[in-house]
Amino acid sequence: MCSRNINGGLDNPLISLTNWSLEDFKQIMNEEVLNQIGYYYFCGNFGDPMLNNDLIDMCDYATKTAPNVGMSIHTNGGLRNHDWWRKLASVLPTKHTVVFALDGLADTHHLYRVNTDFNKIISNAKAFMEAGGIANWVFIRFKHNEHQVEEARQMAKDLGFNEFILKDSSRFMLEPKQKVVNRDNVVMHYVEPATDTPMKFIDRKTIDNFESILDNVTIDCAVLKHKEIYIDAHKNMFPCCHLGYVPYNEHAYQQTLGAMPIVNKLVKQHYDMVEKLGDTHLLNRSIKEIIDSEPYQTVWNEYWGDNKLIICARTCGVSKDIEFSRPRDQWKK
């Protein structure tokens, strides 16, 4: 259900392979930036930070530059060897976490995290924690793994994870059943929501009435509260990861929803906003330049008001009639 691929098998044609270099990181996350922020985290919308061969050097540079700034890394944990994980632990600041995505146990984890190995992830996490690293276990609950939650929680405690965090997926849309295909586009199995999930998924009625729903939604922006920005793998800056999701997800929207008015409006809104913001590529302009610009400071008056962004309404919309999604902080510990 990640936009990097279609149904777990076929590559998304809108996403091209790219990578940050250490020099890119130093230019964008320079000393001025690092010493003004409270925390930063590596959490790819479409990729895994552990794939970057400069990650350890980036962390080492950032820790030496701003040792009191917090850092978090989100990963499926299936990459690298024990020596690499020990070295990572040695360069992280005191305030850090590495979040391992472990959605089940050995017999279920791979059903959602396609082609990852539960036992290797646990082995990597143990090497990291034994070297002084602080790790969290995040468990996305589905129908196929919900019976394992308490066993996984106890395992996390026994192994020394700092926290065990349980959450439900909000990525089911129209049909509460997601097929998983292989590279030949053959259906291997299906993924379904947990039987007692409190999530309210977007159904056909919601989509057909999206214009009237938007009229009654107030956008309570999480990024505004937390004062965050998001930078994607192509080094483009967006206010948040949800807005950064749109340009590479058009294909997935069309696959799921077809030629519906909501898709056309969602995509058009995004590109209109990007045009108004101007150049947000961080090898051309600094974070400070972009944030201080007149468009960045004012464009939201339009997109939270008369021309509400659909993606903002779904993620941070508040309405007495419908809950588009769940607040991102509602993770059950």
Secondary structure, DSSP 8 states (H G I E B T S, - for coil): --TTEETTTEE-TT-------HHHHHHHS-HHHHTT-SEEEE--SSS-GGG-TTHHHHHHHHHHH-TTSEEEEEE---SS-HHHHHHHHHHS-SSEEEEEE--S-TTTHHHHSTT--HHHHHHHHHHHHHTT--EEEEEEEBTTTGGGHHHHHHHHHHHT-SEEEEEE----BSSS-EEEE-TT--EEEEE-B-TT-----B-HHHHHTHHHHHHT-EE--HHHHHT--EE-TTSBEESSHHHHHGGGTHHHHHHHH-S-HHHHHHHHHHHHHHHHH---BTTTS-HHHHHHSHHHHHHHHHHTTTT--HHHHHHHEE-SS---S--TT--B-
